[in-house]
Amino acid sequence: MKSKWQLFSSVFQLVVGVMAIAAFVILGLGGEDMTRWIITLLLAIAFAVMGIIGILDYKSQK
């Protein structure tokens, strides 16, 4: 059984990942050159996916 700390950590990862993706989209729509930020977008997506996996893992073990 996982602790509440691990659930909090996964939710935090998801929130930060989604906020980073939203910031990328907002900057892109604002006319910023986003080619140098592609790696950051990939890391943000990975962070959000890790958060989702952690939440699903917590729910499946509860």
C-alpha positions in Angstrom: 0.0 0.0 0.0 1.4 3.4 -1.0 1.5 6.4 1.3 -0.3 9.6 0.9 3.0 11.3 0.2 3.4 9.3 -3.0 -0.1 10.3 -4.1 0.7 14.0 -3.4 3.9 13.7 -5.3 2.2 12.2 -8.4 -0.5 14.9 -8.3 2.2 17.5 -8.1 4.0 16.0 -11.1 0.8 16.0 -13.1 -0.1 19.6 -12.2 3.4 20.9 -13.0 3.5 19.0 -16.2 0.1 20.3 -17.4 1.1 23.9 -16.4 4.3 23.6 -18.4 2.4 22.3 -21.4 -0.1 25.1 -21.1 2.7 27.7 -20.9 4.3 26.3 -24.0 1.0 26.6 -25.9 0.3 30.1 -24.6 3.8 31.3 -25.6 3.5 29.6 -29.0 0.2 31.3 -29.6 1.7 34.6 -28.6 4.2 34.5 -31.4 7.3 33.2 -29.6 9.8 31.1 -31.5 9.2 27.7 -29.9 11.8 25.6 -31.7 14.3 25.9 -28.9 11.7 24.9 -26.3 10.7 21.5 -27.9 12.9 19.5 -25.5 11.2 21.3 -22.6 7.8 20.4 -24.0 8.9 16.7 -24.2 10.1 16.8 -20.6 6.8 18.4 -19.5 4.8 15.7 -21.3 7.0 13.0 -19.6 6.5 14.7 -16.2 2.7 14.7 -16.7 2.7 11.1 -17.9 4.7 10.0 -14.8 2.2 11.8 -12.6 -0.7 10.0 -14.3 1.0 6.6 -14.0 1.7 7.3 -10.3 -1.9 8.2 -9.6 -3.1 5.1 -11.4 -0.6 2.9 -9.5 -1.8 4.4 -6.2 -5.5 3.7 -7.1 -4.8 0.2 -8.2 -2.9 -0.7 -5.0 -5.4 0.8 -2.6 
